[in-house]
């Protein structure tokens, strides 16, 4: 997901990965893994995206999904900083 050139590409890849994990019954392990990643790096947009999608679409925890999505939006807003490509390093935003 990190290397995708477009927001849509990242979103599609993330959702495909989420479906793969769901089919194998590994959602709880996945959520735990991404929560640990966020503990180490609170601005990890990939981990935040995967958590927001899994809480929203799979485990149906709207409060957690909304909180994480808000955090992700704030990070994307800080990174955008008026750059037309989305972020200072040329990557497009996750949200």
Secondary structure, 3 states (H helix, E strand, C coil): CCCCCCHHHHHHHHHHHHHHHHHCCCHHHHHHHHHHHHHHCCCCHHHHHHHHHHHHHHCCCHHHHHHHHHHHHHHHHHHHCCCCCCCCCCCCCCC
